[in-house]
Amino acid sequence: MANARLESLRDYPFERLTKLLADITPRGNTPPINLSIGEPQHQPPAFLHQIVTRNSDTWNRYPPQSGTPDFKRAATEWLERRYELPHGMVNPDTMVVACAGTREGLYMAATVAISPAENGGPKPFALMPNPVYQVYVGASTLAGAEPVYLPATAANGFLPDLDAIGAHVLARTQIFYLCTPSNPQGAVADLAYIEKALRLARKHNFLLVSDECYGEVYSTDTAPVGALQAAASLGGSMDNLMVFHTLSKRSSAPGLRSGFGVGAPSLTALMVRLRSYACAATPLSTLEAAAALWRDDAHVAETRALYRRKFDDAERILGNRFGFYRPAGGFYLWLDVGDGEAATRKLWEVGVRVLPGGYLTRPEPDGTNLGQRYIRVALVGEVEATEEALHRIARTL
Ligand SMILES: Cc1ncc(COP(=O)(O)O)c(C=O)c1O
């Protein structure tokens, strides 16, 4: 007795990585450096710890499912500042819902949007990029949809080609996950691209989910646009849209498990209902600290400067090898090394842990795997350790 859909999901990439490297012990004189997981290691601001401690008398209270009014106000003020939204476009009381990191919200969005086929009818489609964040696959599969993988390759600027999605596919689509800046390639969708995706969502009545968890990590002079800007430029309606943000990357606080979703009131209400049935509400002390983090932009600029330094180091050390390019957003290198699994094993011998690109991609219908040649390198560590790892990569491959 078990859920067949759940059993059908493959191992999470990091479990596959553990198996791939199980028989290798890094050489003794090389302290391991983990660049496989997108877990920022910079220190979050000290006030985070202080606020959580100061609110330690709140453990005997159940927190509200959608977040406190103050948390939702702080999130909304940040959205207005960051994306230059017209004041009033986002109503904090009806359009914002706290979630335990974007992961939880992205997962819940599928349950909110997907009505599985009844009486043996065809499964609805869930569109997502390939390479893909595994949560999109798991969430839509468990909600009864069939994932449709849209190639995001160098040839199309590492974003799915919206014009290549057939009308018969769009007609069956109930959710479309867009990730901008994208993981792992760091591509940033421009306003016209997101507007087009939103128009498609409205024309074919599906939910566009914009995963913007890397929206504050960028090395360009101008910040990446977000889907709320597209909604604003199309007249301000939030219909058919949910956008997710997190403090995991922005504030180097992946352990806080704090993010939020923003969308049309009808969708947000369903999200809150689902949270009531399925999720542990975010603790009050976390919400209090999170509100303060959303209100502070200075620490985010400092973090961005650290990532820029690491990309400078990568550019200097790797030069034009492995198809190196400086991504517009995010904190990953997506390196073409010929054989991602072989390179990952070789690098672990010298104590550098990366992720084979093929663990983030699904095979194409012809059996090829567009991630197979790549490794993903997360520049999440301290500057010195990252520089050392980059030297080892350049020497070893
Ligand atoms: C594309 C993408 N979306 C969402 C997440 C989830 O992040 P969190 O739940 O910490 O906000 C990650 C984490 O690495 C990610 O890479």
The ligand as a Gaussian input file, in Angstrom:
#p B3LYP/6-31G(d) Opt

LIG

0 1
 C       14.654000      27.334000      -8.418000
 C       14.439000      27.236000      -6.946000
 N       13.229000      27.495000      -6.460000
 C       12.968000      27.408000      -5.135000
 C       13.964000      27.064000      -4.243000
 C       13.578000      26.909000      -2.776000
 O       14.171000      27.795000      -1.940000
 P       13.535000      28.152000      -0.517000
 O       12.465000      27.162000      -0.214000
 O       14.659000      28.066000       0.437000
 O       12.972000      29.528000      -0.660000
 C       15.248000      26.796000      -4.698000
 C       16.317000      26.400000      -3.749000
 O       17.432000      26.157000      -4.062000
 C       15.490000      26.893000      -6.096000
 O       16.703000      26.651000      -6.602000

